[in-house]
Amino acid sequence: MKKKCLILNNREPIAENHLDNLSQQLDIVWYQKTGTDFSLAEAVKTNPDTRIIITTYMDLTADYLQQLPQLEAIIATTISTHFIDSNYCRQHDIQIFNSENYTGASVAEHAVALMMSAMRKIPAIDSQIRQGNVDCFDYAGTELAGKTVGIIGFGNIGSYVAQLLSGFNMQLQYYNRSAKNSAIADAVSLETLLKTSDMVFLTTPLNHDSHYIINANALKQMKTSALLVNISPDDVMDRVAVQSALEKGEIGGVALDLLLVDGFLNTPNTVLTSRRAWFTSECFNRRINMWKTTLYNYLQGQQQTSLNKLDFVPLSKK
């Protein structure tokens, strides 16, 4: 009997022929919709016999998972799996797999592009030029040379951000919850990083330690001229606190790649992208190939590391 595989996707459409070679083993259901047309509740309710889920960021809480009594595996097309109720999965022997390191250079490059865009006010200047103001005397940029960069989270992405920035004649420092070594950046405490950095990069996965690591208290420690750059899951920041800090001029600006952008549409000194950091043609294809390989290996019974012991941090809706 074929196993039902439910593919949940409310983001970039995936060609539905990608799993044709597994059609003899799987009953494949593609639930691809965007905006208000997407309903996780509907997808779960209409597929109660699902045994494998392939998903991007979906708040897979126990309320949803318990409606799928035959579920045995969840494959996240993302690196993070914080949005999957890992406690429920442990209790019901449901395996959780991710797509580790699929981003390659794309996310780190995007983080640096966000920083450059904000420091040189490129979006604002571009907008002014299109309105006929070619002088733009009110939009002086800031040089990078001599500035101090602080990177929160020094895994593959954070360390590659440091590598990219190493050619700008900047002082590089990082904070990581586990010990890391670097030939180009100094390990410092979170407090030191916040107080001394001209640019603060968030390149950390979301877990209970990093949840709201940038909060009202952290923002008060930052320089009033500092730029906050985020390519991590939204909830590493208290977004309300960041919005307030921008409106009060307590930090210099933000450059954010977010799932939920609404609260920042009218804040000053803000550069936004909507979860585009990973989205290059190379990365798009690489990610598909990685989760397809994970699915194939699972069906073949090959040993793979389950992440059902990691933190569950439900997605914030605010």
N, C-alpha and C positions, 0 to 999 in steps of 0.2 A: 504494500500500500504506500502511495506517495505521501511524503510529508508536506503539509501546507507551509509555504513561506510567504509571509506578509511583508511587503516592502512599503514603508511609510516615508513619504517625501513631500514636503511642502516648500522646497527650495528649487534649485536649478533642476529642470527636467532631465531625466536619465532615459536614454533610448531603451525601450522595453525588450529589445532583442538580446540584451547583454547576457541573459541567463538561458538562452535557447538550448545551449549544450547540456543544461541540467534538467531539461523538461521531462526526462524519463524518470528522474528521481524525485522531483518536486512538483507540487501543485502551486504554481506561482501566482500570487495576487499582487498586482501593482496598485497601490493607493497613492496616486500622485495628483495632488490638487494644491492650489495656492490661495492665499488670502482667506476670506471668510468661507470659501468653498471647502476648505480642509476641516475635517472633524475627526479628531482622534477617537472620540466616543463612538462615532459611526463606524470607523474602521475596525475597532475592537469588537463592537457589538455584532457586526455582520460576519465576523471571522472567528467564532469561538473555538474552532478546532485548529487554530494556528499552533505550529510547533517551533517555528523559527521566525524571528522578527529581524528585519534589517531596517535601521532607523538612523536618522540624523537627530537633532535636538528635539526630543519629545519628552514631556514630563510623564515618564512611565512609572507611576505610583502604584502602590498595592491595589488601589481601587480598580485600576485598569488591568493589572496583571492577574488578579484573581478571577477575572472573566475569561481567562485563557488557561484552563486546567491542564491542557496537554503541552503547554509551552516548555521547551527544553533549552533554548538558546536565544540570546539577543546579540546581534552583531551591530555595533555602532560604526557608522561611517566616519565618525569623528575620533579625535584623540581622547577627549574627555568622555567619561561615562557617568559623571556626577548626577545626571538627570534620570538615571535608572535606579529604582529602589533595590539597592544591593542587599539590604537585610532580608527583604522578601525573597529575593533570588537565592540567597544562601539557604534559607529555610526550606525552599521548594526545589533545591538542586537544579536551578536554572543557571546556565553558564552565561557569562558576559564577556564579549570580546570587543576590542577596539581596533581602529586603523592607525596604529602607532607610526608616527614620523612620516605620514603621507605628505605633509606640507612641503617637504624639501626646503628650497630657498624662498618660497613664495611669501610666507607669513612674515618672516624676518625682513625681507625686502620691502613689504608693504608697511611695516612698522617704521622703517627708516624714511620711506616716502611720506608717511603721515607727519613725521617730525619735520622734514624739510619743508613740506607744504605749509605747516603752521609757523615755523620760525621765519620763513621768508614771505609769509602772507600771500601765497600764490593764489588760492581760491578767491580771496577778496580783491586782489589786483586784477585777476582775470574778469571778475564780475564788473569792476569799475570800467575797465577798458571796453567791455561790450556795451556799456552805457554811455560811452563817449568821453570818459575821463582818462586820457592817456598820460597825464602827469602823475597822478597817484602819490602826491607828496605826503599824504597822511599815512602811508603804509610802509614805513621803514622796517626793514627786516633786522634780524639778529645773527651775527656771525656765530658759527659753531666752534671755531678754533679757540682753545683755551677754556671752554666750558666743561662742566662736570656732568657726566651721565650716570644715572643710577638705574640698574636693571633689577626688578623684583621677579625672581624666578630665573634660574640659570641652567635650564635644561638645554635641549637641542636648539630651540628657537632663541632663547635668551643669549646663549653663548654665540650663536651666529649673528645676532644683532650686534654684539660686542665686536665680533670680527669685522663686520661691515663698517662700524664706526671707528675702528682703530686707525683708519687712514685720514681722519679729520683733525688730528692733533688735539684730541679731547682727553680728559681724565676719565677713565672708566672704572666703575665700581658696581658691585652687585650684592644682593641679599638672597640667600637660598636656605630653605629650612634644613637641608642636609648638606654636609660638607662637599664643596666642589673646589677644584684647583683650576687656575687660569694663569697663563703667562702674560695676558694683556690687561687683566682687570683685577681689582683688589676686592676681597671679601670684607664686608663691613656689616655692622648691625643695621636693622631696619631703621632705627631712630637716626643713626648717622647718615644713612642714605637719604632719608626724607629731608633732613635739615641742610644738607650740603649740595644736593643735586640741582642742576639747572633744568634738566629733563629727567623725568621719572618714567621708565618703561614698565608696563605690566605685561609680563610674558610667562605667567604661571597658570597651571591648571587650577580649576576650582575644586576646593576641598574645604573641610572645616577650618583649617588653618588660614587659608587664603580668602575665605568668604568675608567680604567687606574689609579686606586688608587696607583699602583706602576708604576711611570713614572720616567723620568730622574731626576727630582728634588727629588723625594722620595729616589731613589737609592743613590744619593749623600749624603743623611742624614744618611744612614746606615753605620754600621761599615764595614771596608774593609775586615774583617774576617767573616762577617755575612753570614748565609745560608738562602736562600729564598725557602720556601716550598709552593707549590700551588696545591690545589685540587679543586679550584673554576673554573668557566668558564674562558676560555683563556683570555678574554678581561678585566679582572680585572688588567691585566698587559699590559703595552706597551712592547710587545715582542721585538721589535727592540731595545728599550732602555735597556732592560735586556740583550740582546745579546751583546750589546756594552759594558755594565758594566762588563760582564764576560770576554770579550776579553781584556779589559783594566786593569783587576784585581781590579776593584773598589768595588766588593763584593767577598766574599769567595767562593760562589758556589750556585747552585740551585738544587732542587729536585722537579720535575714538573710532574703533571699528566695532559696532554694536549690533546685537540682534534687535533690540528695542531702542529706537532713536528718538521717539516722540518728545521726551523731556528736554532734549537738547536743540530742538529746531530753532529756538529763539534766544539761546544763551549767547553771550558775547564771547569773542575769541575762541570760536569752536570750529573745528574741521571734522567732518563726519563721513564715514562710509558704513554701509549696511551689511556687515559680515562678508566683506569682499576680500579680506586679507589673503585668504587661501585661493581665491578664484582666478587662476590662470589656466590656460588650456592644458599645460603640462600637468599641473596639480589635479585638475578635474579628472583626467584620464588615469593618473597614478592612483588616485583615491578609489576609483571604481575597480581597478585591477587588484588593489589590496584587499578590499572587502570581499570581492569575488574569490580571491585565493583563500581567505579565511573561511568562507562558506564551503568551498570545495574541500578544504582540509578537514573541516568538521564532518562533512558527509562521509569522508574516507576514514574517519575515526582516528585521525592523526592528533597527537597530543599538542594542545595549545594552552597558553596561560589564560586562565579565567580571572576576570577582574571583579568578581562578585564580593570581594572583601574590601574594596575601596569605598570611600565616602559616598553617601547619597545626600546631595544638596539640591532640593527641589528648585526648579526654575522660578525666579521671581517674576511676577506679572506687572510690577509697577514700573 
